[in-house]
Amino acid sequence: MPTYRGGGGGGRHGGRSGGGGGRSRGRGSYQNQRGQHQNQQRSNVLGHTLVKLCREFASSGSCSRGNNCAWQHVIHNVSSIQNSNPQRNNSSKFQPTSDIALWMEKPDSPLKLFTSSYDGCWRLYNTANGFQKEVEHNMNGKVFTVMVKHNFLFCGFEAPSVKIPNQMVGMIFAWNLNNPGDVPMELHMGRSDLMPYAHAKGVGALLIHEDVCFSGGLDAMIRIWKFDNSLNNGKGGFKFLSLCAGHVGEVTGLLFLNGLLWSSSTDGTIRLWDSNDKWECKHLITSAAAAVPGSALSPVHQNGTAAHEQQQQKGPGHTDAVTSLIHFQNEQAGSYVISSSLDGNVKVWNSTNGECVSTTPNGEGILSMALTTDLKGHPILICGSIQGKIIFRSVLETAKTKPMCLTTLLDSSYSGCGHNGPVKRIVAGPPGTNYSSTF
């Protein structure tokens, strides 16, 4: 059942760790592979957790055994909300919830949640009154992603084209949350009378960096837009700036660091684009075999096979769809990019040179990630799996843990408060809370 859940626990939101824009959307190849190699990987790869959760407390927030309980009372499910409408011709199966975005109008305002769904709507909930739904807005097509930046709500979705009959196109709308009654800004790839859309297919990844918007589409394209105050009769808007073409699968994640745009895709690759050189792709991270340096001019054998083919080494990249990218920075450890994939691995990359510094298997595909901290300030990586698990890992080495050590696992089969479907989005909230969405 596609819900999003608010979970309370021992974590604190880490202001020092930043997340990337956009996340995996669980479409197409994601869903097709749920029952294939992911199930084959489900084994004892995860191992034992440091924290043994009390099932009763985790699911309800209380325990009949009280202080006599042998298990730990550190995380519990605060709320579960049915966010979307039933699928057509199947009243028992609901449309997927695709994304979550947190919003506080003012520092002392209650926390509110925007959600998006394949049922064509984005919704707004108020956490201060029991997650009551305040707004439901129909976009007339699948909504893949929402995000709040500079007090604007950005929405990536697909909708029928107003210029091309019987075709769905990718759209980006942005509402000014200070004046929600105003007509939203629309991002168009060209003239509004000829190309009133952002992508040829749905928009599944968004990133806002300063006055620049990056969008990734199901059409494998990345488009870059810059805010221009002169547009829309002086009200301002985003003007198309550049196109990054190179991926051959859906764009699932975007991250901007030190002048480089990192992008991930269902094609299994990560690409780095240089903002200082007309957004040219300067690096490609892939699992494809690469020839050993110096062997490119190796002689050809009599059978026509180049000698260097015998010296090839497997690349450091993922072997399946890359689903999300986030940034981790620590004064002592440095700056890193963390990637997740349907191959079950979480990889950590040096953000300065692209070197893979660690690979952590999880036994099943990972769709989403978020960073938070525990009560002692130690950074924690939260991963959402394709089988509905929420996995907590300690990022850095501590007195009790090694890097990427498994600390806690939420699994509906054991803890009673996991999900029953792929965890498509995880967001770290205020101190002690995290939010996740699922199919």
C-alpha positions in Angstrom: 0.0 0.0 0.0 1.6 3.3 -1.0 1.9 5.3 2.2 4.4 7.7 3.6 5.4 7.3 7.2 6.8 9.5 9.9 9.2 7.8 12.2 10.6 9.0 15.5 13.8 7.8 16.8 17.2 8.7 18.2 18.4 10.7 15.2 19.0 14.4 14.7 18.7 16.1 11.4 22.3 16.8 10.3 22.7 20.3 9.0 26.3 19.4 7.9 25.3 16.8 5.4 23.6 17.8 2.2 21.3 15.8 -0.1 21.2 15.9 -3.9 18.2 16.8 -6.0 15.8 14.3 -7.2 15.6 10.6 -6.4 14.9 7.3 -8.0 11.3 7.1 -9.1 10.8 3.3 -9.2 9.4 3.3 -12.8 9.8 1.0 -15.7 13.0 -1.1 -15.1 12.7 -0.6 -11.3 9.4 -2.4 -11.1 10.2 -5.0 -13.7 13.2 -6.2 -11.7 11.5 -6.5 -8.3 11.0 -10.2 -8.5 14.2 -11.1 -10.3 17.8 -10.6 -9.2 16.8 -8.6 -6.1 15.2 -11.7 -4.5 18.3 -13.7 -5.4 20.4 -11.3 -3.4 18.3 -11.5 -0.3 20.5 -13.4 2.1 22.5 -12.7 5.2 24.4 -9.9 3.5 23.1 -7.4 6.0 24.3 -9.4 9.0 23.5 -8.4 12.5 22.4 -4.9 13.7 23.9 -3.2 16.7 20.5 -2.0 17.8 17.9 -4.7 18.5 14.5 -3.1 18.2 11.4 -4.0 20.2 8.7 -4.9 17.7 5.9 -3.8 20.0 7.5 -0.4 20.6 8.5 0.1 17.0 5.0 -0.4 15.7 3.0 1.4 18.4 5.3 3.6 20.5 4.7 1.7 23.7 5.6 -1.6 25.2 3.7 -3.7 27.7 7.0 -5.0 29.2 8.2 -1.5 30.0 11.7 -1.3 31.5 11.8 -5.1 31.7 11.9 -5.4 27.9 15.0 -7.1 26.6 14.9 -5.1 23.3 15.6 -1.4 22.7 13.0 1.3 22.5 14.6 3.8 20.2 12.5 4.0 17.0 8.8 3.9 16.5 6.2 4.6 13.8 4.5 7.9 14.4 1.9 7.9 11.6 1.0 6.1 8.4 -1.1 8.0 5.8 -2.8 6.7 2.7 -1.6 9.3 0.3 -3.0 8.3 -3.1 -6.1 7.1 -4.9 -6.7 3.5 -6.0 -5.5 2.3 -9.4 -8.1 2.0 -12.1 -10.0 -1.3 -12.1 -8.3 -2.4 -8.9 -9.7 -0.7 -5.8 -7.4 -2.7 -3.5 -4.2 -1.4 -5.0 -3.2 2.2 -4.8 -1.0 4.4 -7.0 2.6 4.9 -5.9 3.6 7.8 -3.7 6.7 9.1 -5.6 8.2 11.9 -3.5 8.2 13.9 -0.2 9.3 17.5 0.4 9.3 19.2 3.8 8.3 22.9 4.3 8.2 25.4 7.1 6.7 28.7 6.1 8.5 30.5 8.9 11.0 29.3 11.6 8.2 29.0 14.2 5.6 27.6 11.7 4.4 24.0 11.9 6.2 21.5 9.7 4.2 20.6 6.5 4.7 17.9 4.0 4.3 18.0 0.2 3.8 14.6 -1.5 3.6 13.5 -5.1 1.8 10.5 -6.5 1.3 8.6 -9.7 -2.4 9.3 -9.3 -1.7 12.7 -10.8 -1.8 14.8 -7.6 0.5 16.6 -5.2 -0.8 17.1 -1.7 0.0 19.1 1.4 -0.3 17.8 4.9 0.1 19.6 8.3 2.0 17.6 10.9 0.7 19.9 13.7 -2.9 18.6 13.4 -2.5 14.9 12.9 -1.2 15.1 9.3 -4.5 16.6 8.1 -4.6 17.1 4.3 -4.8 20.8 3.5 -4.4 20.9 -0.3 -4.8 18.4 -3.1 -3.8 19.6 -6.6 -4.4 17.5 -9.7 -1.8 17.8 -12.5 -3.6 15.5 -15.0 -0.6 13.2 -15.2 1.8 11.2 -13.1 3.7 13.4 -10.6 7.3 12.1 -10.2 9.0 14.6 -7.9 8.4 17.7 -5.7 10.9 19.9 -3.9 10.8 23.2 -2.0 13.5 25.7 -2.5 13.6 29.5 -1.9 10.0 29.2 -0.7 8.9 27.9 -4.1 7.3 24.5 -4.7 8.8 22.8 -7.8 6.9 20.0 -9.3 8.1 17.6 -12.1 5.4 15.6 -13.8 4.0 14.4 -17.2 0.8 15.7 -18.8 -0.9 15.8 -22.1 0.7 18.2 -24.6 -1.4 21.2 -25.5 0.4 21.4 -28.9 0.9 17.8 -29.9 -2.3 15.7 -29.8 -2.3 12.4 -27.9 1.2 12.8 -26.5 2.4 13.1 -22.9 5.3 15.5 -22.3 7.5 16.4 -19.3 6.5 19.5 -17.4 7.9 21.6 -14.6 5.8 24.0 -12.6 6.9 26.3 -9.7 4.5 27.9 -7.2 5.4 30.9 -5.1 4.5 29.7 -1.6 4.3 33.3 -0.4 1.6 33.9 -2.9 0.1 30.4 -3.6 -2.8 31.9 -5.5 -0.6 33.2 -8.3 -0.2 31.3 -11.6 2.8 29.0 -11.3 5.9 29.5 -13.3 6.4 27.0 -16.2 9.7 26.0 -17.5 9.8 25.5 -21.3 12.5 24.2 -23.5 11.8 26.7 -26.2 9.2 29.2 -27.4 6.0 28.8 -25.4 3.9 28.9 -28.6 5.9 26.0 -30.1 7.4 23.9 -27.3 5.4 24.6 -24.0 7.1 21.8 -22.1 10.4 21.0 -20.4 11.2 17.5 -21.6 9.9 15.0 -24.2 8.9 12.7 -21.4 8.2 13.0 -17.7 10.5 14.9 -15.3 11.8 12.7 -12.5 14.7 14.6 -11.0 15.1 18.2 -9.9 17.9 20.2 -8.3 17.9 23.9 -7.5 21.4 25.5 -6.9 21.3 29.3 -6.3 19.4 30.7 -9.3 19.9 27.7 -11.5 17.4 24.8 -12.0 18.6 21.4 -13.2 16.0 18.9 -14.5 16.4 15.2 -15.4 13.9 13.4 -17.5 12.7 10.0 -18.5 13.9 11.0 -21.9 17.5 10.6 -20.6 18.2 14.3 -21.0 19.4 16.9 -18.4 18.3 20.5 -19.0 19.6 23.5 -17.2 17.6 26.7 -16.6 18.6 30.1 -15.1 16.3 32.5 -13.4 15.8 35.7 -15.3 14.1 38.7 -13.6 13.1 40.2 -16.9 10.7 37.3 -17.8 6.9 37.3 -17.3 6.5 41.1 -17.4 9.1 41.6 -14.7 7.9 38.9 -12.4 10.8 36.7 -13.3 11.1 33.1 -14.5 13.5 30.4 -15.6 15.1 30.6 -19.0 16.5 27.5 -20.8 20.3 27.7 -20.6 21.9 24.4 -21.7 21.4 20.7 -22.5 23.4 17.7 -21.2 23.0 14.7 -23.4 24.8 11.4 -22.8 22.7 9.2 -20.6 20.7 6.5 -22.4 18.3 5.8 -19.5 16.1 7.8 -17.2 17.9 10.4 -15.1 17.4 9.5 -11.4 19.7 11.9 -9.5 21.4 15.3 -9.7 24.0 16.8 -7.5 26.1 20.0 -8.0 29.5 20.2 -6.3 32.6 22.4 -7.0 31.5 23.4 -10.5 30.6 19.9 -11.5 27.1 18.5 -12.0 26.9 14.8 -11.0 24.1 12.8 -12.6 22.9 9.2 -12.2 20.7 7.1 -14.5 19.0 3.8 -14.9 21.6 3.1 -17.6 23.9 2.2 -14.6 26.3 5.1 -15.0 27.2 8.3 -13.2 28.3 11.3 -15.3 30.1 14.5 -14.3 29.5 17.7 -16.3 31.7 20.7 -16.2 30.0 24.1 -15.7 33.2 25.9 -16.6 33.4 24.3 -20.0 29.9 24.6 -21.5 28.6 21.8 -19.4 30.7 19.2 -21.3 30.7 15.6 -19.8 34.2 15.2 -18.5 33.9 11.9 -16.6 31.9 8.7 -16.9 31.7 6.2 -14.1 30.7 2.8 -15.3 31.1 -0.9 -14.5 32.2 -1.5 -18.1 35.7 -3.1 -18.5 38.4 -0.6 -19.2 41.7 -1.3 -20.9 44.8 -1.2 -18.7 46.6 2.2 -19.2 49.2 1.9 -21.9 47.6 -1.1 -23.6 45.4 0.8 -26.1 48.0 0.3 -28.8 48.6 -3.4 -28.1 49.1 -5.5 -31.2 46.3 -7.6 -32.7 46.5 -11.4 -32.5 46.0 -13.6 -35.6 42.4 -14.2 -34.7 41.7 -10.5 -34.8 41.4 -10.0 -31.1 43.4 -7.1 -29.6 45.9 -8.1 -27.0 44.7 -5.4 -24.6 41.3 -7.2 -24.4 43.0 -9.8 -22.3 44.2 -7.1 -19.9 40.9 -5.4 -19.3 39.7 -4.6 -15.7 36.2 -4.1 -14.5 35.2 -0.5 -14.0 34.3 0.8 -10.5 30.7 1.7 -11.3 27.4 0.1 -10.5 26.2 -3.0 -12.4 22.5 -2.0 -12.5 20.4 1.2 -12.4 21.8 4.0 -10.2 18.9 5.3 -8.2 20.1 8.2 -6.1 23.0 10.5 -5.3 23.7 12.5 -2.0 26.6 14.6 -0.7 28.4 13.9 2.5 30.9 16.3 4.0 32.8 16.1 7.2 35.6 18.3 8.5 37.8 15.3 9.3 36.8 12.9 6.6 36.4 15.3 3.7 33.9 15.6 0.9 32.2 12.5 -0.7 29.3 11.6 -3.0 27.3 8.5 -2.1 25.4 6.5 -4.7 22.8 3.8 -4.5 21.8 1.2 -7.0 19.5 -1.7 -7.8 22.7 -3.9 -7.8 22.3 -3.7 -4.0 25.5 -1.7 -3.4 26.0 1.7 -1.8 29.2 3.3 -3.1 31.2 6.2 -1.7 33.1 8.4 -4.1 35.8 11.0 -3.5 34.1 14.2 -4.7 37.4 15.8 -5.8 38.7 13.0 -8.1 35.8 10.5 -8.5 37.7 7.6 -6.9 35.6 4.9 -5.4 36.6 4.6 -1.8 34.1 2.0 -0.5 31.4 -0.4 -1.7 28.8 -1.6 0.8 26.5 -4.5 -0.2 22.9 -4.6 1.2 21.6 -7.8 -0.3 18.8 -6.1 -2.3 18.4 -3.1 -4.5 18.5 0.4 -2.8 16.1 3.0 -4.2 16.6 6.0 -1.9 19.0 7.5 0.7 19.1 10.3 3.3 21.6 11.6 5.8 20.9 12.4 9.4 22.8 12.2 12.7 22.4 10.2 15.9 22.1 11.8 19.4 25.9 12.0 19.7 26.2 13.8 16.4 27.5 10.8 14.4 26.4 10.9 10.8 23.9 8.2 9.8 23.0 7.0 6.3 19.4 5.8 5.9 18.7 3.6 2.9 15.3 2.5 1.5 15.3 -0.9 -0.2 13.2 -2.3 -3.1 11.9 -4.9 -0.6 10.6 -2.3 1.8 13.4 -2.3 4.4 14.8 0.9 5.9 18.5 0.4 6.7 20.5 2.6 9.0 24.3 2.7 8.7 26.9 4.6 10.7 28.9 6.5 8.1 32.2 7.1 9.9 34.3 4.9 12.2 33.5 5.3 15.9 34.6 3.6 19.0 31.9 1.0 18.5 31.4 1.0 14.7 33.4 0.6 11.5 32.6 2.8 8.5 29.2 2.0 7.0 28.4 -0.3 9.9 24.8 -1.6 10.0 23.2 -0.2 13.1 19.5 -0.6 12.8 17.0 -2.3 10.4 13.3 -1.6 10.0 11.7 -4.6 8.4 7.9 -5.2 8.5 8.6 -8.9 8.9 10.5 -8.3 12.2 10.3 -4.8 13.6 6.7 -4.3 12.5 7.2 -0.8 11.1 8.8 -1.3 7.7 7.1 -0.9 4.4 5.4 -3.5 2.3 6.7 -2.2 -1.0 9.8 -0.4 -2.4 10.9 2.6 -0.3 11.0 5.3 -3.0 11.9 8.3 -0.9 13.5 9.0 2.5 13.7 12.5 3.9 15.4 13.5 7.2 13.2 15.8 9.2 13.5 17.8 12.4 15.4 16.3 15.3 14.4 12.7 15.8 12.1 12.3 12.8 12.4 10.8 9.3 9.9 10.4 6.6 9.6 7.7 3.9 7.3 6.9 1.1 6.6 3.6 -0.7 4.5 1.9 -3.4 
